[in-house]
Amino acid sequence: MSGKLSRRSGAVDPFIVMDVMAAAAEKEAAGDAVIHLEVGQPSTPAPKGALAAARAALDSDRIGYVAALGIPALRERISRHYREFYGADVPAERVIVTTGSSGGFPLAFLACFDAGDRVALAAPGYPAYRNILAALNLEAVDLPTSAADRFQPTVAALEKAGRIDGLILASPSNPTGTMVDRAELKALADWCQRNGVRLISDEIYHGIVYEGETASAVEVSDSAVVVNSFSKYFSMTGWRIGWLVVPPDLVRPIERLTQNFFISVPTLSQHAALAAFECRDELDGHVRRYRINRDLLMAGLPTAGFDRLTPAQGAFYIYADVSHLTNDSREFCSRMLREAGVATTPGVDFDRARGTGTLRISFAGSTAEMEDAVRRLKAWQRT
Ligand SMILES: Cc1ncc(COP(=O)(O)O)c(C=O)c1O
């Protein structure tokens, strides 16, 4: 007899991009070159200053457990970041260091919602939101978006969503790179406030922005939970470190949860993250490269038959409508990988219902790789 399996873990879907990465690795193991446009992470390591701080901490620090909410110096530095970057006053007491933003989501969801609560989110969107919600017995309520609303939720869409308890917003968005401006963010935050809906604002791609204004929910709402990370702009994915900004009444509930779930966040990563704030020149250099890559693909992909592209305002993704080329994005992506050696992510990862006709192209790699990808796709198109 086998042991019990929970229904809620069965409700969690796989992350399909992981399957694409496995197929790409198999092709490479067979000796073929693959251009990786499927990856959702910077191709660069942590900035030099962060690496130096980590090396120094290894020699000088015990790397033991630390305070559940994060080391005070890092919470203070994040608070200063809000003053410098957004001109916003966010006391360090409201900053909570987390194990990547991924570690922040379950803490925020558990502190804000009860089992059965309904949380709205844009489709297409980052798949882990709905999967974490499912694992916690929370109901994800899709807000289908389109190019007309720049793939972002609107007040009109919220009015039609029925009773909801929360809204997850991601600006810039994964997979579309689109953003809400300050006025739109304020309208959404005000609607949430009026209706007793908790706004969760995923700001993990802040810092990687090419056009438009970068507004944080802390500027327009006293009740929003802001999620951020050192993974993207700071180029520190594997260090698994991020943060939350929460209203004062959520600090203690989240402290209790994190004490019990994690004890504390990796100490070495906290030392490194603290130093990463002083590495802006290096990090801004990465953003300049992403911009060059974005422009190169926006100009080059149409010559290869991909001409229905969402211009990314931020992040490092282009969402491509390929419904004129396929009605099965999974099959299309695996054929593109097999025949052209270019790996991309099928849209069904981000939009179960409508992603059969879309794919996500990541331009986080090198500019030479982007040029090679366009060359390969043009040749593939001719076959
Ligand atoms: C929109 C969004 N939020 C959150 C995450 C999770 O990132 P991390 O846990 O590394 O902070 C990702 C990762 O790709 C993402 O794209």
The ligand as an SDF file (V2000), in Angstrom:
LIG
                    3D

 16 16  0  0  0  0  0  0  0  0999 V2000
    7.7500   37.8890  -12.6140 C   0  0  0  0  0  0  0  0  0  0  0  0
    8.6390   37.0380  -11.7700 C   0  0  0  0  0  0  0  0  0  0  0  0
    8.4500   37.0130  -10.4450 N   0  0  0  0  0  0  0  0  0  0  0  0
    9.2100   36.2410   -9.6490 C   0  0  0  0  0  0  0  0  0  0  0  0
   10.2200   35.4270  -10.1510 C   0  0  0  0  0  0  0  0  0  0  0  0
   11.0400   34.5930   -9.2000 C   0  0  0  0  0  0  0  0  0  0  0  0
   12.3510   35.0250   -9.0940 O   0  0  0  0  0  0  0  0  0  0  0  0
   13.2890   34.8260   -7.8020 P   0  0  0  0  0  0  0  0  0  0  0  0
   12.6840   33.8130   -6.9270 O   0  0  0  0  0  0  0  0  0  0  0  0
   14.6030   34.3950   -8.3510 O   0  0  0  0  0  0  0  0  0  0  0  0
   13.3630   36.1650   -7.1380 O   0  0  0  0  0  0  0  0  0  0  0  0
   10.4660   35.4340  -11.5340 C   0  0  0  0  0  0  0  0  0  0  0  0
   11.5210   34.5760  -12.1120 C   0  0  0  0  0  0  0  0  0  0  0  0
   11.6850   34.4410  -13.2890 O   0  0  0  0  0  0  0  0  0  0  0  0
    9.6500   36.2570  -12.3670 C   0  0  0  0  0  0  0  0  0  0  0  0
    9.8190   36.3030  -13.6850 O   0  0  0  0  0  0  0  0  0  0  0  0
  1  2  1  0
  2  3  1  0
  2 15  2  0
  3  4  2  0
  4  5  1  0
  5  6  1  0
  5 12  2  0
  6  7  1  0
  7  8  1  0
  8  9  2  0
  8 10  1  0
  8 11  1  0
 12 13  1  0
 12 15  1  0
 13 14  2  0
 15 16  1  0
M  END
$$$$
